[in-house]
Amino acid sequence: MNVITAPASPFPIESSPAEAQAAIREEFAFFGDWSERYQYLIDLGRKLPHLPAEWKTEEHRLHGCQSMVWIVVEGDADRLDFHAISDSAIVSGLVYLALRVYSGRSAAEIANTDADYIADIGLAKHLSPTRSNGLAALLAFIRDQARRRL
């Protein structure tokens, strides 16, 4: 049986989901317009660790996203690590932000943390409906995985 080794995760960066959301708000406030923010999202997406090809399967594909997104979860109630990537540069940036808030946290922290940063930085207003639906599907998947482990 082949064992797939998870790529090293950069998450969590901040010590709590609240600190991660505050840092995201601060970073996005630096940019003057949405073209700069989209470029920043693309740059963040490039920071996601490589996802092994063996994980890019239908089993790990996130449904509800127009783009291809693959997500793998490891861990238990004490710590859940999410590994994910998209075939879309902007969506990979959205994935990065979600993992920054939620990956490497306890199931209780994840379940009890709303993704306030989305509205706070204006993402809700500036994403296409299909990207908004995909982001909602990603966040629902992450929180569902946490609830299953509680």
ABEGO torsion letter per residue (X at the ends): XBBBBBBBBAOBABABAAAAAAAAAAAAAABABAAAAAAAAAAAAAABBBBBAAABBAAABBBGBABBBBBBBBEBAABBBBBBBBABAAAAAAAAAAAAAABGBBAAAAAABBBAAAAAAGAAAABBAAAAAAAAAAAAAAAAAAAAAX
